[in-house]
Amino acid sequence: MNKASIIFCMGALALSLVVAVLAYPLAALPADKVAQAAKPQPAQALGEVDVGHGFGSVPVSKLMDYYISNPPKAAAGPAAAPRLHFGGC
């Protein structure tokens, strides 16, 4: 490489680092929010969730009760292998 290319690469790297250092405080969450997010919340404190498709908003506690009463069905056997098209992914 020639000297101009190396100077450009080093300058771009330095500029990127400066922008990241200056922008981090604007993007980081405050410490009290991080601590609050780390603690589990009771279902009653989570409020309601809009489940869409005409069902509207439902309290999280009712969603949990429904899930406990109607657990998802387990698969009958091992999952079928995906069908390969054209021998690729």
Buried (B, 14 or more C-beta within 10 A) or exposed (E): EEEEEEEEEEEEEEEEEEEEEEEEEEEEEEEEEEEEEEEEEEEEEEEEEEEEEEEEEEBBBEBEEEEEEEEEEEEEEEEEEEEEEEEEE
